[in-house]
Amino acid sequence: MTGSLPFGLSAPRPGLESDLFAPIFTTSRIAGWTANLLERYADSRLIRPDSEYIGPQERPYVPLAAR
């Protein structure tokens, strides 16, 4: 989860100027991007989550007109 959702839910509360929404959001994103870059440079590889397709292996083709 990113920090966007909690911030988006709490941003409209009283006391936080609406002019500060974009700078606060941007600052949190830059911090995350910087951490990601530092991790990549430390390992010299791109970090991607593992994924495995578990759906049906083969499905018959159905022409668009028949759908």
Beta strands, then each sheet from edge to edge (+ up, - down):
end
